[in-house]
Amino acid sequence: MPITAQSLMAYPIPDMRRAVSARDAILYALSTGYGNDPLDAAHLRRVQERDLVVTPTLPNVVADAGSWMEDAGVDWQQLVHAEHRLTIHAPVPVDVPLLSRSHMRSIVDRGPDRGMFATFDRTIMTAGDEKIVATMSQTNACRGDGGCGSAGTPPEALRPVPSRTSDARLAVAIPEDAALLYRLNGDLNPLHADPAYAAQAGFPRPILHGLCTFGYAGYAIGRLLGKQDFADIGFIAARFTAVVFPGDTLEFDIWRDGQDVYFQARVPAREATVLDYGNARLA
């Protein structure tokens, strides 16, 4: 039975509970660029248990409710990540029980043949005293579910990047096995690992997780704006405008305006902009 805006808005997204271990935090860091210079002390602080510094974008993979949209009736094979916003209120604590609560925010219907955008908000907090660790807003492009109707209030539009030349640029080579590594953080969607499944979804090969690209953006900002260490961010958001394939080389352009940061990511080999409307703030 086709979904409706009302049924999806009312869907009871399950609460999730999880404690993040040092191993979990290190795996995430390794899957988003940290550790690629194993002789650099700034890298090592993110990937060694002793005095571990948790990566700012780690909340994206903490206590996620997984494929709940598929359970709600969305065409899972035709779903891709469209936009993401993350606000970090405090570093993710290690070995502390955490609670994740989510609710639908909005549905923007583009018509029967054009799909719809579904946005939900998620809050991660400590399970005991419910101290907020991070809040995020995720927009999915549901390409097979248009005509369901619209509901709710979408997030405020992200600001475009400046028209002037960027202040800094960093090229990052994405490993060929990047999606296979990143999926161990919890997103086991076969779109990122199974060539036959990816082909059925219209892609020539498995694609990189959008949030893996997003994590690399946090890495690039930290590397470019940090001095002896990575600069930490307190907020990061972007629009996913094209797919990334494992093995691509990404070029991140960064613009700085005080504590505000704007960014964009491109794959020069395909002349494709893969992240746009990148907005961030330093912690």
C-alpha positions as CSV (number, residue, x, y, z in Angstrom):
1,M,0.0,0.0,0.0
2,P,1.5,3.4,-1.0
3,I,2.5,5.6,1.9
4,T,0.8,8.9,2.7
5,A,2.2,12.0,4.3
6,Q,-0.1,11.5,7.3
7,S,1.0,7.9,7.8
8,L,4.7,8.7,7.6
9,M,4.4,11.8,9.8
10,A,2.7,9.7,12.4
11,Y,5.1,6.7,12.2
12,P,6.5,5.9,15.7
13,I,10.3,6.0,15.1
14,P,11.8,3.7,17.7
15,D,14.0,5.1,20.5
16,M,17.5,3.6,20.4
17,R,20.0,3.0,23.1
18,R,23.7,2.5,22.9
19,A,27.0,3.1,24.6
20,V,29.9,4.1,22.4
21,S,33.2,2.3,23.1
22,A,36.6,3.7,22.3
23,R,36.8,1.0,19.5
24,D,33.6,2.4,18.0
25,A,35.0,6.0,18.1
26,I,38.2,4.9,16.5
27,L,36.5,2.9,13.8
28,Y,34.4,5.9,12.8
29,A,37.5,8.2,12.8
30,L,39.4,5.7,10.6
31,S,36.5,5.5,8.1
32,T,36.3,9.3,7.7
33,G,40.0,10.2,7.0
34,Y,41.6,10.3,10.4
35,G,44.7,8.1,10.7
36,N,45.7,8.4,7.1
37,D,48.9,10.1,8.4
38,P,49.9,7.6,11.1
39,L,53.0,9.6,12.2
40,D,51.0,12.8,12.8
41,A,50.2,13.3,16.5
42,A,46.9,15.1,15.6
43,H,45.7,12.0,13.7
44,L,46.9,9.7,16.4
45,R,44.8,11.5,19.1
46,R,41.7,10.4,17.2
47,V,42.6,6.8,16.7
48,Q,44.3,5.6,19.9
49,E,42.6,4.6,23.1
50,R,44.8,6.6,25.5
51,D,43.6,10.2,25.8
52,L,41.3,9.6,22.8
53,V,39.8,12.8,21.2
54,V,36.4,11.9,19.8
55,T,35.7,13.0,16.2
56,P,33.0,15.8,16.1
57,T,30.8,14.1,13.5
58,L,30.6,10.8,15.3
59,P,27.0,11.4,16.5
60,N,25.8,10.7,13.0
61,V,26.3,7.0,13.5
62,V,25.4,6.8,17.2
63,A,22.2,4.9,18.1
64,D,20.6,5.4,14.7
65,A,17.2,3.8,14.1
66,G,18.4,2.2,10.9
67,S,16.0,1.3,8.1
68,W,12.8,2.5,9.9
69,M,11.7,4.3,6.7
70,E,11.6,1.0,4.9
71,D,9.4,-0.4,7.7
72,A,7.2,2.6,7.3
73,G,6.6,1.8,3.7
74,V,9.1,4.0,1.8
75,D,10.8,2.5,-1.3
76,W,14.1,1.8,0.4
77,Q,16.0,1.0,-2.8
78,Q,15.1,4.4,-4.2
79,L,16.0,6.4,-1.1
80,V,19.2,8.6,-1.0
81,H,20.4,11.2,1.5
82,A,19.6,14.7,0.3
83,E,20.6,17.1,3.2
84,H,22.0,16.8,6.7
85,R,22.5,19.1,9.6
86,L,24.4,18.3,12.8
87,T,24.8,20.4,15.9
88,I,27.3,19.2,18.5
89,H,26.4,20.2,22.1
90,A,29.1,18.1,23.8
91,P,31.6,15.4,22.7
92,V,30.2,11.9,22.6
93,P,31.1,10.4,25.9
94,V,32.8,6.9,25.8
95,D,31.2,4.0,27.7
96,V,28.2,6.0,28.8
97,P,24.6,4.8,27.9
98,L,23.1,7.1,25.3
99,L,19.5,7.5,24.2
100,S,18.4,8.6,20.7
101,R,14.9,10.0,20.0
102,S,13.6,10.8,16.5
103,H,10.5,12.3,15.1
104,M,9.3,13.3,11.6
105,R,9.6,17.0,10.8
106,S,8.3,17.5,7.2
107,I,7.4,15.9,3.9
108,V,7.7,17.9,0.6
109,D,5.9,16.1,-2.2
110,R,7.3,16.8,-5.7
111,G,4.6,14.8,-7.6
112,P,4.0,11.2,-8.6
113,D,7.0,10.9,-10.9
114,R,9.4,13.1,-9.0
115,G,9.5,11.6,-5.5
116,M,9.4,13.5,-2.2
117,F,11.7,14.8,0.5
118,A,11.2,13.5,4.0
119,T,12.9,15.2,6.9
120,F,13.2,13.9,10.5
121,D,15.0,15.3,13.6
122,R,17.0,13.2,16.0
123,T,18.4,14.0,19.4
124,I,21.1,12.1,21.2
125,M,21.3,12.4,25.0
126,T,22.8,10.6,27.9
127,A,20.3,8.0,29.1
128,G,20.4,8.8,32.8
129,D,20.1,12.6,33.0
130,E,19.1,13.2,29.4
131,K,21.9,15.8,28.8
132,I,21.8,16.6,25.1
133,V,25.0,15.5,23.2
134,A,23.9,16.3,19.6
135,T,20.9,17.2,17.5
136,M,20.5,16.6,13.8
137,S,18.1,17.0,11.0
138,Q,18.2,14.5,8.1
139,T,16.4,15.0,4.7
140,N,16.0,11.9,2.5
141,A,15.1,12.1,-1.2
142,C,12.5,9.3,-1.6
143,R,12.6,8.9,-5.3
144,G,9.9,6.3,-5.5
145,D,7.3,7.8,-3.2
146,G,6.0,11.0,-4.9
147,G,2.3,11.8,-4.9
148,C,2.0,11.1,-1.1
149,G,1.2,14.7,-0.1
150,S,3.1,17.3,1.9
151,A,3.0,18.0,5.6
152,G,5.0,19.8,8.4
153,T,7.5,22.6,8.1
154,P,10.8,21.9,6.2
155,P,14.1,23.1,7.7
156,E,15.3,26.6,6.9
157,A,17.3,26.8,3.6
158,L,21.1,26.4,3.9
159,R,23.2,29.4,2.7
160,P,25.0,29.1,-0.6
161,V,28.8,29.2,-0.6
162,P,30.5,32.5,-1.4
163,S,31.1,33.5,-5.0
164,R,34.7,34.5,-4.4
165,T,37.7,32.2,-4.6
166,S,37.9,29.8,-1.7
167,D,40.3,30.5,1.2
168,A,41.7,27.0,1.3
169,R,41.5,23.7,-0.7
170,L,42.3,20.1,0.3
171,A,42.3,17.1,-2.0
172,V,41.4,13.8,-0.3
173,A,41.7,10.4,-1.9
174,I,38.8,8.1,-0.9
175,P,40.0,4.5,-0.5
176,E,38.5,1.9,-2.8
177,D,37.2,0.0,0.3
178,A,35.8,3.1,2.0
179,A,32.2,2.0,1.8
180,L,33.0,-1.5,3.1
181,L,34.8,0.1,6.1
182,Y,32.2,2.8,6.8
183,R,29.3,0.3,6.8
184,L,30.8,-1.2,9.9
185,N,29.6,1.9,11.8
186,G,26.1,0.5,11.4
187,D,24.6,1.5,8.0
188,L,24.4,-1.9,6.2
189,N,22.3,-0.7,3.3
190,P,23.4,-3.0,0.3
191,L,23.4,0.0,-1.9
192,H,26.9,0.7,-0.6
193,A,28.3,-2.9,-0.9
194,D,26.3,-5.1,-3.3
195,P,27.0,-4.3,-7.1
196,A,23.8,-6.1,-8.2
197,Y,21.7,-4.1,-5.8
198,A,23.3,-0.9,-6.8
199,A,22.7,-1.6,-10.4
200,Q,19.0,-2.2,-9.7
201,A,18.9,1.2,-8.0
202,G,20.4,2.8,-11.2
203,F,24.0,3.1,-10.2
204,P,27.0,1.6,-12.1
205,R,28.5,0.4,-8.8
206,P,28.0,0.7,-5.1
207,I,28.1,4.3,-3.9
208,L,29.7,5.8,-0.8
209,H,27.5,6.6,2.1
210,G,26.5,10.2,2.1
211,L,27.4,10.5,5.8
212,C,30.8,9.1,5.0
213,T,31.4,12.0,2.6
214,F,29.9,14.3,5.3
215,G,32.4,13.0,7.8
216,Y,35.2,13.6,5.4
217,A,34.0,17.2,5.1
218,G,34.4,17.6,8.9
219,Y,37.9,16.1,8.5
220,A,38.8,18.5,5.8
221,I,37.5,21.6,7.7
222,G,39.4,20.5,10.8
223,R,42.6,19.8,8.9
224,L,42.5,23.1,6.9
225,L,41.6,25.4,9.8
226,G,43.5,23.7,12.6
227,K,47.2,24.5,13.4
228,Q,49.0,21.8,15.4
229,D,45.7,19.9,15.8
230,F,42.4,19.5,14.0
231,A,40.0,22.4,14.5
232,D,36.7,21.1,16.1
233,I,33.3,22.1,14.7
234,G,30.1,22.8,16.6
235,F,27.8,22.7,13.7
236,I,28.0,21.3,10.1
237,A,25.4,21.0,7.4
238,A,25.4,20.3,3.6
239,R,23.3,19.3,0.6
240,F,24.3,16.1,-1.2
241,T,24.2,17.0,-4.9
242,A,25.9,14.0,-6.6
243,V,27.0,10.5,-5.6
244,V,30.6,9.7,-4.6
245,F,32.2,6.4,-5.5
246,P,34.9,4.7,-3.5
247,G,38.2,5.5,-5.1
248,D,37.2,9.1,-6.0
249,T,39.4,12.0,-5.1
250,L,37.5,14.8,-3.5
251,E,38.5,18.4,-3.5
252,F,37.1,20.4,-0.6
253,D,37.0,24.2,-0.9
254,I,36.7,26.1,2.4
255,W,35.6,29.8,3.0
256,R,36.2,31.3,6.4
257,D,34.1,34.2,7.9
258,G,35.1,34.5,11.6
259,Q,33.7,31.4,13.3
260,D,31.4,30.7,10.3
261,V,32.7,28.3,7.6
262,Y,31.3,27.5,4.2
263,F,32.4,24.5,2.1
264,Q,31.9,22.6,-1.1
265,A,33.2,19.3,-2.3
266,R,33.9,18.3,-5.9
267,V,35.1,15.2,-7.8
268,P,37.3,16.9,-10.5
269,A,37.6,13.8,-12.6
270,R,33.9,13.8,-13.2
271,E,33.4,17.6,-12.9
272,A,30.8,16.8,-10.3
273,T,29.9,18.9,-7.2
274,V,29.0,16.3,-4.6
275,L,28.5,18.5,-1.5
276,D,27.1,22.0,-1.8
277,Y,25.6,24.6,0.4
278,G,28.1,23.6,3.1
279,N,27.6,25.5,6.3
280,A,29.6,25.1,9.5
281,R,30.7,26.8,12.7
282,L,33.8,26.2,14.7
283,A,33.3,25.1,18.2
